[in-house]
Amino acid sequence: MRVKTGIIRRKRHKRVLKAAKGFRGASGDAFKQAKQATRKAMAYSTRDRKVNKRKMRQLWITRINSVARLNGLTYSVLMNGLKKAGIELDRKVLADIALNNANEFTKLVDAAKAAL
């Protein structure tokens, strides 16, 4: 008995074309180009999730460093002091405190200075 692939093929094409919605030119409406473009887009999205994490960490370190320097310490000395003081806050939280609560951050800097 002969089996035709019409339903399955249509379903697969619809899934790929839905994923390629918004792509420019043939990449958005021709199946072959859409398939290639979505595969490439997925590869980029996987890679860029890592890059985004890297950039966010960089931003947090920059924010902590700038506020730490206003209080007379560099970033590395501050982190060393916090570690010795037993204060275990991650960079995301420290950057948020530095940005929004300057007084609290000054207390953390004083604790780090005392531990050094």
Wavefront OBJ file of the C-alpha trace (Angstrom):
o trace
v 0.000 0.000 0.000
v 1.303 3.414 -0.961
v 1.599 6.041 1.779
v 1.574 9.690 0.777
v 3.443 12.250 2.899
v 1.058 15.142 2.313
v -0.200 15.647 5.877
v 3.155 15.022 7.511
v 5.010 17.242 5.057
v 2.493 20.059 5.461
v 2.778 19.820 9.242
v 6.592 19.954 9.093
v 6.571 22.877 6.655
v 4.071 24.808 8.782
v 6.225 24.291 11.883
v 9.372 25.582 10.147
v 7.602 28.509 8.487
v 6.004 29.493 11.793
v 9.466 29.556 13.392
v 10.753 31.688 10.483
v 7.940 34.237 10.792
v 9.339 37.750 10.491
v 12.499 36.746 8.629
v 13.289 38.898 5.586
v 12.895 37.796 1.993
v 12.686 34.131 1.005
v 13.943 33.118 4.465
v 10.487 33.879 5.810
v 8.303 32.192 3.230
v 10.252 29.606 1.193
v 10.618 26.306 3.040
v 14.204 25.474 2.086
v 15.573 28.901 2.976
v 13.376 29.060 6.077
v 14.750 25.725 7.246
v 18.344 26.928 6.849
v 17.615 30.282 8.457
v 15.857 28.796 11.486
v 18.661 26.275 11.995
v 21.190 29.125 11.941
v 19.000 31.238 14.229
v 18.788 28.418 16.760
v 22.570 28.027 16.712
v 22.975 31.761 17.308
v 20.437 31.760 20.141
v 22.246 28.916 21.893
v 25.574 30.742 21.569
v 24.174 34.107 22.578
v 22.604 32.843 25.798
v 26.160 32.228 27.001
v 27.322 35.595 25.661
v 24.455 37.354 27.443
v 25.448 35.783 30.778
v 29.031 36.908 30.169
v 27.961 40.473 29.390
v 25.716 40.715 32.441
v 28.539 39.572 34.730
v 30.815 42.167 33.092
v 28.214 44.874 33.722
v 27.813 43.893 37.386
v 31.585 43.957 37.921
v 31.821 47.392 36.286
v 29.058 48.776 38.511
v 30.576 47.315 41.685
v 34.029 48.619 40.744
v 32.831 52.161 40.045
v 31.002 52.465 43.374
v 33.830 50.723 45.259
v 36.315 53.259 43.898
v 34.126 56.066 45.234
v 34.589 54.431 48.646
v 38.366 54.096 48.287
v 38.737 50.450 47.220
v 39.237 48.682 43.930
v 36.980 45.838 42.847
v 39.499 43.067 43.536
v 40.425 44.399 46.987
v 36.724 44.766 47.844
v 35.911 41.204 46.786
v 38.895 39.866 48.736
v 37.793 41.811 51.825
v 34.212 40.578 51.549
v 35.432 36.995 51.232
v 37.635 37.365 54.322
v 34.759 39.001 56.217
v 32.566 35.993 55.420
v 30.057 38.013 53.395
v 28.871 35.805 50.549
v 26.892 37.973 48.159
v 26.999 37.327 44.450
v 27.886 40.016 41.942
v 24.293 40.492 40.805
v 23.129 41.357 44.333
v 26.200 43.506 45.038
v 25.638 45.483 41.829
v 21.989 46.018 42.749
v 22.939 47.232 46.234
v 25.623 49.507 44.767
v 23.136 51.019 42.341
v 20.129 51.417 44.618
v 21.404 51.571 48.236
v 24.621 53.565 48.484
v 24.518 53.608 52.303
v 24.238 49.829 52.557
v 27.072 49.403 50.076
v 29.237 51.736 52.161
v 28.615 49.465 55.167
v 29.729 46.473 53.094
v 32.872 48.349 52.040
v 33.621 49.209 55.684
v 33.201 45.537 56.639
v 35.577 44.546 53.834
v 38.141 47.145 54.963
v 37.929 45.874 58.548
v 38.539 42.276 57.418
v 41.680 43.195 55.465
l 1 2 3 4 5 6 7 8 9 10 11 12 13 14 15 16 17 18 19 20 21 22 23 24 25 26 27 28 29 30 31 32 33 34 35 36 37 38 39 40 41 42 43 44 45 46 47 48 49 50 51 52 53 54 55 56 57 58 59 60 61 62 63 64 65 66 67 68 69 70 71 72 73 74 75 76 77 78 79 80 81 82 83 84 85 86 87 88 89 90 91 92 93 94 95 96 97 98 99 100 101 102 103 104 105 106 107 108 109 110 111 112 113 114 115 116
